Amino acid sequence: MATRGSIDQIAFRYRPADSTTGVTRNTAKRLARRLGVDETQVIHLALHEMAVKLLPQYEADNAPLTAAQMRQIKKRAPQGKKRSVRSSLFEVAPE
């Protein structure tokens, strides 16, 4: 079991006034009450939301699509009156 000293921690200081770069403790408490969690969880939720919005959620892949991948896309495209996939959106690797 990890002891309190072995867990990575940072100092967190609330701002004296709410702004675009921080919030007061009163605001954090209000958020906690509204969400039904404690202040620490409010911070984690806010950081998670930022991470999802700002950080890539998958490994970058700059390779062009293969012909097989294009066939899969075309096969899975919704079937309606218009049946086309704009292949110009993707580079296709030669087979």
N, C-alpha and C positions, 0 to 999 in steps of 0.2 A: 504494500500500500504506500502511495506517495505521501510524503510529509508536506506540510504547508510550505516549507521553504524550498522544496524541490520543484514546485509547479511554477511555470513561467508566469510572471506577473508584471504589470506596469502600474505606475502611479496614474490615477485619473483625477483630474481637477475640473470641477464644474466651473462655468463662466459666471462672472458677476451679473451679466445680462444676456438674454437670448439674442443670438445673432446668426448669421449664415455659417459661422465657424464654431458654434457651440451653443449649449443650453445651460440654464440654471438648474440647480438641484430641484427647485420647485417644479419646473417643467418635467424633469425626469420622474418625479414622484407622481405627477398628474398622469403621465403616460403609463406608468406602472399600474396605477389604479384602473385606468381605462382598459388596459390589456389584461389585467388580472395576473400580473407577474411582479417580480421584484425589480429594483432598479438595475441590478447587474444584468438581468435577462433583457431589459429594455436596451441596454448598450449592445448586447450580443445580437439582438434582433436588428438593430439599426446597422451594425457592421455587416451582418449577413446580407441585408437588403442591398447595401452598397457593393458588396463583393459580387452578388449576382448581376447587378447592373453594369459594373465597371470592369470586371475581370473576365477573361475568356473562360467559358464553361466546358471547353473541349480542346483537345490537342490541335494546334494549327496544322492544316494540310494544304500546301500550296500546289500539289501535283494536279495535273489535269485529270478529268474523269476518263475512265477507260470506256471503250465501246460497250463492254458488258454492263457497266454501271449505267450508261445512257439507256440501254435496252430495259434495264430494271425500272428506271424512272419512267420511261414511256409506258411500260406495262402497268405500273401502279398509278399513273395519272388518272384522275377522275374521268369516267366515260360519260360523255354528254354529246350534244350536237357538234360541238367543236372538239376535235381530238388532236391536239397538237402540243408539243413540248418545244419551247423556244430553246433549241440546242445552242443558239448563238450566245446564250448566257454562260455556257461552259466550254472550256477547251477540252477537246477529246484527244486522248493519247492514241497514237497509231498502234494497231495490234501487231 
